[in-house]
């Protein structure tokens, strides 16, 4: 059988649309997050592999599950995370949920409505934010806002890749109900340019992503770790910008992304705005501070 490592696409955290354990985070926090990313990247590459049959993909995902939980032989893509979880006393559930999402990718290629897509995001996106918060020992009361932001990031990714996902994987994350309400169809995704009905559907989904981004905003000021809050402020700014761009632009005819310079500028500005506001709040909170 093919090994997990043999399925790797070569994509790394530097290729993502959003920061993954950037320099903003403390070094001691970055190790478990990068191990989690490596595990997730490997599982994602298994689920998206163009040549493996479904039964082999599912078997590889099961082997990752067993390796992470110590039920089977070690896997080089799971072992770093298994060690980090053990050293920090973290529950593997937030990684195992990702495996359930990737199993769903193997078995399912259509989503009936927005609620069904959000149920998928509970497995594919929400665990990522929750894990990062857990690593920083943040309050679980932040989870709902984190879930909203992470779901927005997932939807943005689905919109960016909707043409490629349909062409290469036969997979469509755009809710069929929203397509139908706008007079669009799945087959329109094979067009080099989105027809007007599909553009309307994509804009509708992008607006919903913007609403999720807004729902995630309140948690930033509540995060105790300033470095983490700055990182999430950067991610929030990027998500807000990309969701807005996807409402206005056509992801079939162009790659709707910010590029490395755009990521640095928009994300950096978001982090700086947060740090400036946090400094002002700190000054005002001191005895004799400005009112």
VENURHU-V442288 format. One record per helix or strand of 2 or more residues. SS is the DSSP state (helix for helix, strand for strand). FROM is the first residue (numbers start at 0). TO is the last residue. If there is no record, write none. Layout:
ss->{SS;SS}
from->{FROM;FROM}
to->{TO;TO}
//
This chain:
ss->{helix;helix;helix;helix;helix;helix;helix;helix;helix;helix;helix;helix;helix;helix;helix}
from->{4;12;26;53;75;92;113;125;139;161;175;185;195;225;258}
to->{6;14;46;68;87;106;123;134;159;168;180;189;221;247;284}
//
